């Protein structure tokens, strides 16, 4: 899942070398934390959060296919 988020984020931003994804567990949930350069934050979030919602939807679909229902994405 981490690689999927990295791939999508690097495709969207101007500084792909600054994309970092950290994975950790919080209770029964897997959390992916995405960090990008400050000037690229708007590109990853999108107008009204539409891009972020789309990334989350793809992530949840991929996780469900692997049998993992509890996953979330935090963008910082």
C-alpha positions, 0 to 999 in steps of 0.5 A: 500500500505504501508503494501505491501511495508513493507512486500516485503522489510522485506522479502529481507533484513537482518535487517527487524526491521529497515525497515520503510515506510512513506506515504505522499501526494505530490499534487495529488500523493501518495508517499511511502518512504522506508528506510532500514539499510545502509547495506541493501540498495543494496538488495532493489535496486538490480543489475541495479535497477531491484529489485526496479523496480520490487517492483514499478511494483507490487506497481503500479499494486496493486494501480491500482486495488484499483483505485489509478493511482498516486503512487510512491516509493522513496528508501532512 
